[in-house]
């Protein structure tokens, strides 16, 4: 799915053809969200096209893998649902959206509720470092179910997603799984520099 169309039925989605192409890619073809977004960014900055591209904001979100695994009966486990804690204390513009949401929740609870709202998700593994985290996550799980978020709540989530993408184009948690880079690049640091420059 293309971001912004996540909750639109496929029949109404003008990007359904793109999703079909992506779903049909060979399994051994190396395609990543970051790679596709980098190419879209080149296009936005005028590479191979006119000035019109500079005002577009295309991003890609992969859901085919999630759907494919669930369709095969495989359990889908989500790691880092709160982006290493980065979603706990959102920037002021994001918090303002949450403050205007139809239901008041902590930002971490919004993230967990959105995941548990997805029918393909089996387990959400959230890192917890205090008993308060455990208590809050258990309470959040107790109040969750597939398909329980309303259209207004999903709209708030979409608005928050768009604001985060505007403020922080690369959602890196600095987990370090990409390190050490064989080319000696400090990847998390470079992502942080890029995000802080925007």
RALINMO-V458579 format. One record per helix or strand of 2 or more residues. SS is the DSSP state (H for helix, E for strand). FROM is the first residue (numbers start at 1). TO is the last residue. If there is no record, write none. Layout:
BEGIN
ss	from	to
SS	FROM	TO
SS	FROM	TO
END
This chain:
BEGIN
ss	from	to
H	10	12
H	16	23
H	33	44
H	51	55
H	64	71
E	77	79
H	83	85
H	92	99
H	107	116
E	123	125
H	131	142
H	151	167
H	187	197
END
